[in-house]
Amino acid sequence: MNLLKLKKQLEAFFIEDIGDHDATSSYIFSKAQRGNAVITAKEDGTFAGADVIRIGYEILDRNVSVNLLKQDGEQINKGEHAAVIEGPIGSLLTGERVILNLLQRMSGIATLTNQAVTCLNSVHTKITDTRKTTPGLRMIEKYAVRCGGGYNHRFGLYDGIMLKDNHIASSGSIFEAVKQVRAHAGHMIKVEVEIESEEQLLEAIEAKADIIMFDNRSPEEVKAFADLTPPSIITEASGGITLQNLAEYGNTGVDYISLGMLTHSAKSLDLSMNAE
């Protein structure tokens, strides 16, 4: 993660939540009152968000110290502590909700990603995310995918060309769409083409696409398409793939499986922060 960007985002999140001041903590606690708090898992999962705790409290109060007991990507079991935080009690409580919200979201995504990687159980095929992320949280959510053992697809419209059905239909053909983007794109940008049939696959191969994505295809179709694709072209499967049928795609030979559910349907991991 870009920690400079994370810091700016955390500052904005704190400003949204705190406003002019924390009316509760500032009226109860003096700056001299200190205490401890622990972040604890209330269910099993994969932890993500260590820098959120560390940088978050650094922004709020430099007199707060953070002792991280779990690192990103590590498993955390129900009842285990992720971190112990010590400092002015008002500052600890002021940062609690923003930090917990992000930790729970990130750890939920990391946990679901880890489950997907385990279900797939493939040495060759990799699990990757999509652009179906929460606006404003893409960097954080995609980092959480990596913590869970997954990989990142493109981060935005700017860092890769992906020709989907509407692009192709509006251009007239796969070949014409690839020709147009090749005429303008720099040599560092890869071109991916989404296909749904063998006819489209052969056209994408002829057009020399860098990546071909098999959209909403069965495991049998994905295997057949992957066998037809030259090794020089990266293959990807997406659409209609769930934890329940993921294992069926494990031996298809496809290079990547992209799952929007990793970020748009992940359940937050239940974490709590309690003052001691």
C-alpha angles and dihedrals in degrees: 000000000000099000093196089057091044090054092052091048093049091050090054092047092050092048090052092051102036100037108177095344145334098267093193103047097035091055095047107037133050119218088250094061110099134187148155131253132186129208108218135186116237092190138020119273149114115295123229132165109061092144091051089062095042099044094035094060091039088060094047100044130352088205090071117095123202124205108193113209095176129045127210112282095022122124116249122197129210109281096020121124120238095189145354115218125195131186144075104356093222091058092047092055095041091060097040102095100042092046094045092047091056094042092051092047094047095044091048091055092045090050094050091046091051090051090051093049090049093048092049092049094186131148093199108033119072130206115232137179131233138220090271092112135132109274108255094016101070097112092048095045095046090049088054089055089057090049088058093053098264132121133236127251117203114319095219147338089286103063103051141018116238117181108203130182095277093050090050095045092050092047094048099238144009091253093053093045092052091046092054097050093043088056091060110023123093119247092253094063118088123217121225124190125200114217137179105184141042089248091057091045092056091048091051090050091050090049089055098237114185093220131020120200120204104214122209094342128151120246089257092053092045090053092048092048093046090052090054094049118092114245089242090068120075114230129211134182124205142159130059093024117135138168087263096059100024094101090060089066094051096093100037095099093237114146100219139017114201117206122190090189091073089077107015098047106028116130113227114251111244108247129160137194118215129184116229 
